[in-house]
């Protein structure tokens, strides 16, 4: 990763860091919107005790961030959710299934990173262009 970043800065200049920062900020913004518009409403619908839930998942979240993989946090997350009162059968089915099929954060990152790489390669542009590559602007 560091080698790729060093090559990008050496060949494209420090301006590339602005684009990378925008990528990261866009990802975090999309994650905040996802939590606010999807996860919080679902929690409200099922009458989730948010304080109890946050206390139960805070340690697994720290493990996931410090090891850079959520799989390391799976056993502790399962243990904490069972202590929270969720039946073992539900935890044993839902958590591993969610790890396999419902990787929303990873999906958001991969989609944003794909668009970023395509833009850096010149394959796609934000603004519509004519067949000569000139930007089409409504204010022309």
C-alpha positions in Angstrom: 0.0 0.0 0.0 2.7 2.4 0.9 4.6 1.7 -2.3 1.5 2.4 -4.4 0.9 5.6 -2.5 4.6 6.7 -3.0 4.4 5.9 -6.7 1.2 7.9 -7.1 2.6 10.9 -5.3 5.9 10.7 -7.2 4.2 10.5 -10.6 1.1 12.7 -10.1 2.3 15.1 -7.4 0.8 15.9 -4.0 -2.5 16.9 -5.6 -3.4 13.2 -5.7 -3.7 13.3 -1.9 -6.6 15.7 -2.3 -8.4 13.1 -4.4 -7.6 10.3 -2.0 -8.9 12.4 0.9 -12.1 13.1 -1.0 -12.5 9.3 -1.5 -12.1 8.6 2.2 -14.5 11.5 3.2 -17.1 10.3 0.6 -16.8 6.8 2.1 -17.3 8.0 5.7 -20.1 10.2 4.6 -21.9 7.3 2.8 -21.4 5.2 5.9 -22.9 7.9 8.2 -25.9 8.2 5.8 -26.3 4.4 5.8 -26.3 4.3 9.6 -28.7 7.2 9.9 -31.2 6.2 7.2 -31.1 2.4 7.5 -29.7 1.1 10.8 -31.2 3.6 13.2 -34.7 3.3 11.8 -34.5 -0.5 11.9 -33.3 -0.2 15.6 -36.2 2.1 16.3 -38.7 -0.3 14.7 -37.5 -3.3 16.8 -37.3 -1.1 19.9 -33.6 -1.7 20.4 -32.0 -0.4 23.6 -29.2 1.5 21.8 -27.1 2.1 25.0 -27.1 -1.6 25.8 -26.4 -2.5 22.2 -23.5 0.0 21.9 -22.0 -1.4 25.2 -22.3 -4.9 23.8 -20.6 -4.1 20.5 -18.0 -1.6 21.5 -15.3 -4.2 22.4 -15.8 -6.2 19.2 -15.6 -2.9 17.2 -12.3 -2.1 18.8 -11.0 -5.6 18.0 -12.1 -5.2 14.4 -10.5 -1.8 13.9 -7.2 -2.8 15.7 -6.8 -6.0 13.7 -8.2 -4.6 10.4 -10.6 -7.5 10.1 -14.0 -8.0 11.5 -13.6 -11.7 11.5 -11.3 -11.5 14.6 -14.2 -9.8 16.5 -16.8 -12.5 15.6 -16.4 -14.7 18.7 -16.5 -11.7 21.1 -19.5 -10.2 19.3 -21.4 -13.5 19.5 -20.6 -13.8 23.2 -21.7 -10.2 24.0 -24.9 -10.5 22.0 -25.8 -13.6 23.9 -25.1 -11.8 27.2 -27.5 -9.1 25.9 -30.3 -11.6 25.9 -30.4 -12.6 22.2 -31.0 -16.3 21.9 -27.9 -18.4 21.0 -29.6 -19.9 17.9 -30.4 -16.4 16.5 -26.8 -15.1 17.2 -25.2 -18.3 15.8 -27.2 -18.0 12.5 -27.4 -14.2 12.0 -23.9 -13.0 12.8 -21.9 -15.5 10.6 -24.5 -15.0 7.8 -24.2 -11.2 8.1 -20.4 -11.5 7.9 -20.6 -13.4 4.7 -23.5 -11.7 2.8 -24.1 -8.3 4.3 -20.8 -6.5 4.1 -22.3 -3.0 3.5 -19.2 -1.1 4.4 -17.0 -3.2 2.2 -19.5 -2.8 -0.6 -19.6 1.0 -0.3 -15.8 1.1 -0.2 -15.4 -1.1 -3.2 -17.9 0.8 -5.3 -16.3 4.2 -4.4 -12.8 2.9 -4.9 -13.7 1.5 -8.3 -15.1 4.8 -9.5 -12.0 6.6 -8.1 -9.6 4.3 -9.9 -11.6 4.6 -13.2 -11.5 8.4 -12.8 -7.7 8.4 -12.2 -7.2 6.2 -15.3 -9.3 8.6 -17.3 -12.0 6.0 -18.1 -14.9 8.0 -16.7 -15.5 11.6 -15.9 -18.0 13.4 -13.6 -19.0 15.8 -16.3 -20.6 14.8 -19.7 -18.2 15.3 -22.6 -18.7 15.5 -26.3 -16.9 13.0 -28.6 -13.8 15.2 -28.6 -13.5 15.0 -24.8 -14.6 18.6 -24.1 -16.8 19.2 -21.1 -20.4 19.9 -21.9 -21.5 22.8 -19.7 -25.0 24.3 -19.6 -23.4 27.8 -19.1 -21.5 27.8 -22.4 
